Amino acid sequence: MRCEMKFRESIYIFLLAAGVSFGQAAAADGPRFSFPAVCQLGVSCWAVNYFDTDRTPAAADFRCGAQTYDGHNGTDFAVRDAKAIEQGVNVVAAAGGTVLRVRDGVMDHEPTKEDLAKVLADNKGCGNGVLIDHGDNWQSMYCHMKRGSIAVKPGQKVLSGDVIGQIGQSGAAEFPHLHFGVTYAGKDIDPFTGLEAGTGCGAQNITPRWQPSIAYSPFALYAAGFAPGAAEYGQIQKDAGTPATMRGADLRALSFWMVYFGPARGDRIHMEVTAPDGSVFAKRDIVQDKTRARQFYFVGKKVDGKQMLPGLYTGKATLVREGSEVLTGEIAKTVTLE
């Protein structure tokens, strides 16, 4: 079972200042950008789609990986689920400057194809957003923020780390995330390299714009858990938590699920659930058929809860990429059946 979340994200609402030359290259003495959200990268938020370095349809991130899509002009930092939006994850100015434009009032939700077509036609693909000018032709853009969360106004001065809003799912956003973009002299710049689009991947002569540096991650197993019955991706999108305990007598099925960002074609995923006595309760081996933005799988079986062995059931998901090289290690979750 799988779910694909990948789309062409169009940013229309912000226009760059007039009169700037579009032929200039990125300046080495420009601003350095801090992480634009108040969350722990790799723990409570994740880099999902990187900047597309390739001008052709064959998209590639700056490490020549597949964690991007054609024409993507920024970096997407995702949170786990809709519950994180409700709880609030602050977006902050990545560098000091002056707010140029803001937009608020666009609804947060998972858009249908019709919704996507409408927001793009209405030039609201960015959703709720903020554009900050940092001087010397540098600007940064923050998109898909939570409705009602924008905390700044045009003309307002901000410092690096000032709260400007919260992560949401507004505009052309099929999952909760912040789209962060950087431009210099009208050209999109990859903050991981300091280079503009079309320079290709794997460049050696780079000037990262992050301060402190942000590590590249080609994928992320960002959530896993148990469900009393078949795991439902729609519910996990709302709340990716997992119950600490489940009453065995009430169970008619038990499943272990996992979701990860950055799946690549050929990935091998092994899922296994062990019972309290160490025996294998259920297992599944999968070969990823297609490169996607994120992927959902589960394994489980029907049970007679009254006859289940009580105790701890442990689920593990292991990802192997490029043959036998294990890149992720393992994720383990436990559930006590009473």
N, C-alpha and C positions, 0 to 999 in steps of 0.2 A: 504494500500500500504506500502511495507516495503523493506528495503535493508539490507542485512547482510554483515558485514565487520569483519570477524574473520578468522584468518589463523595461521598456524604454522610457526613461524619466526625462521629461521635457521641462526645462526651466524657462519661463517666459516673463515673469512679472517684473523682473528687475532689469533695467537698461543701464549700461555703463555710461559714465560721464562723457559728454560730447567733446570732441576735439582732441581725444587721446589717440596717439599713433598706434595702429594695430600691428606695426611691423617690428616693434621693440622686443628684445629678448628679456627674460627675467633678470632683474638686477640682483647681484650677489649681496648687496648691502641693505636689502629690504627687511621687513619685519620677520621675526620668528613667532610662530603661532603655538600657543599652549593648547592642550586638549580641550575641545569645546563643549564638554558635558561633565556634570558632576556624577560620575559613575566610575566603577573600577573596570578598566578594559580587560576583557578576558574572564571576568567574574560576573558582573552585572550588566555589561554592555559589550558589544563586539563589532569589529570592523567587518562589514558584510560584503560590500562592493567597493573596490578601489577605483582609482582614476584610470580611464582607458588611454593607454599611451600610443595606440595604433590608429591611424586615420582610415584604415581599410575596415571592411566588415569583420575581419579576423581580430576581434578584441583581445587585448592582453594587458594585464596589470604591469606595474613597473618591474616586477620580478619574473616576468614572462609567464605568469600563471593565468588561470582562467577565472579568477575571482573578480570579474568586472563584466561589463557588457558594452556593446558597440555605442560609442558616443558618450559614455558616462563621464561627466565633467567635474566630478567631485569624489568624496569619500562618504559612504553611508555607515553610520554607527547605529546599530540596532539594539533595542532592549528586548527582554525575554518575551513579553506578552502584553495584552491590553491592561492587565492589572498594574503593570509598572507605570503606564500612562496615568491611571487613576491615582496612584500613590504619588506621582510627580517626580520627574527626573529633570533637574535644572540644566538648561543650556546657557553657556557663558560666552562672553566675548573672548575670542581666541587671541586678540591683541587690542591695544588701545586705539581709539579712533572716534569718529563721529558717525552717528546713525544717519544714513541717507534715506532709507525707505523702510516701511513696515507694512505688513498685512496681517489682519486677524479676522476672525469670524467664519473661517472655512471649517466645515464639520470634520471631526475625526471619525473615520470608519473604514472598513475594508471595502474598497470600491468594486462595483461590478464593471464589466466591459463598457456598459453604457455610461456609468459614472465617470470612468476614465476618459472616454471620448468627450464628455461634457466639460470636465474641468480643463482639459487641454484646449478645447474650442473656446472656452471662456478665459484662456490665458491664466489659469490658476493652478497649473501643474505643481508649482512650488508649495501650494497650500499656504498656511500661515508662516510668514517668514520675515527675516530681518536682513538688511544689507548695510554693512559697515565700511566706511572709507577710512583707510589707515594712512593716507597721505602718500605722496610720491608715486601715484598711480596704482597703489595696492588696495584691493577691496576683498572682503570675505562675505560669503552668503550662507544663510542658515535657513533650511526649508523643512516643511512638514511638521511644524511645531503644533503644540496642543492649542485648540481653540480657547480663547480667553486668557492665555498665559503670557502673551507678549507684554513685556515689562518696560519697554523703552519707547521713545518717540523720535520722529525725525528731528535732526538738529542737536540731539542730546549727545554729550560727551560720555564715553565709556572707557573704563580701564580694563586691561586683561583680567579676566576672572569675574567681571561684573555679570550678574544674572540678567539675561535678556528675554528669557522665556523658558518653556519646558518642551521636552521631546513629546511628539504626538504622532498622529497618522492622518494628516490632512493633505488634501490635494491628490496627486498621482502617487500614492504610497500604498502598496499592497501589504505592508507590515509596518509595525511601529519603529520608526527610526528618525535620525537626524541626517539630512543631507548637508554636508559641509563643503563649500566650494571656495576656491581662491582664484583671483584674477590679478594680472599685472598688465597694465597698458592695454586692457581689453582682451587679453589672451588668458585662457584657462591654464592654471598652473597646478601641477601635482605637488602637494606639500611634502610628499615622501622623497621627492627628488629635486624639487625646485625647477623642473623642466616643464615646458609646455607640451600640449598634445601634438602627436605626430613625430616626436623624437624617437619613438620606439622603446622597447623594453631592454633591460639589462645594461643600461648606460653605466659607465664607470665614473665619469666626471660629473658628480652630482653635488648639489648643495641643499640638503634637506631643510625644510622650513619649520620643522617641529622643534620646540624647545620646552621641556626635554624631549629626547627622541622617542618615537613610538615604534615598537617592533612590528614587523610584518607577520601576519598569521594567515596561512593559506586556507584555513578551515577552522571551525569551532564546534565541538559537541557542546551545545549550550544548554541543553535541558534533557533530563531523563527521569522516568518515574514509573509507578505502577498505577493501574486502573482496575476497578472492580467490574470486569467485563471487557469488551473490545474497546481499545483506546480510540478516542474520537479527536481528530485533529482540530475541529472547530472549538472544542472545549479547551484544548491545550493552548490554542491561540489566545483565548480569553484569560486563562490562568494555568500556567505551566507548573504549578505546585503539585505535590503528591501527598496523599494521606499518610500520616505516620503509622496508623494502625487501621486494619480492616477486620471486621467480624467474620471469621471463617464460615460460620453457620449460614450466613446470608449470601455467600458467594456462589455464583453459578459459572463464573469464568474469572480468570486472573490473567492480566497481560502486562508486559513490560514494554515501554515505548521509549524512543529517543528521537531527537531532532538535531540536525546540524547544519551550520552554514558552510558554504563553499564546497559542496560535493562535486567531484570530478568524475568523468566517465572512467570506468575501470576500478574505482575504489572498491575495496572488499570490506564488507561490514559483517562482523560476527556478533550475534546477540545470543545471550544464554541466561537462563534463570536456574538457579540452584535452590533446592529445597533445604529445610533445616538439617536434614541428615546428610547433606552433601551430594545427593543424587541430582541429576539433571531433570528439572521440571519441564523445561521447554527450551528449544534453541532454533536458530534460523541463520542461514548464511546467504548473503546478498552480494551481487555484483552490480554496482551502480551503472545504469544503462545510459545515462546522459548527464552532462554537466549542467548544473542548475544553481540557483541562488541558495536554496535550502531544501532539506529533505526530511521526511517523516517516515519512520518505520515502527512496527511493533511486532511482538511475538507473544504467544500465550496459548491457552487451551481452556476448554470447558472443564468444569470440575463439579463434584458434589461437595459443597463446602462442609457438610457435616462429617465427611470422611477425610478431610484434608489434614495433613500433619501440621500441628501448630508450631509456631516459632518464626524464625527469620527467613524470608525468601530474598535472595540477593540477585539483582540483575546486573549484567555487565554488557557494555557495548565496546567493541574494539574496532578501530579503523586502520586498515592497512592500505598504503598508497605506494605505487611504483614497486610492485613485486612484494618482497618480504619486508620492506622497510616499514616499521610501525611508527607512525608519526604522532599519534594521539595518546598512546597508552590506553588506559581503560577508565570508564566511568562506572561506579558501583552505587546502587541505591538499595536500601533495605526496607522491608515492610514487615511488621509483626502481625500475624494473624491470630486473633483471639478466639 
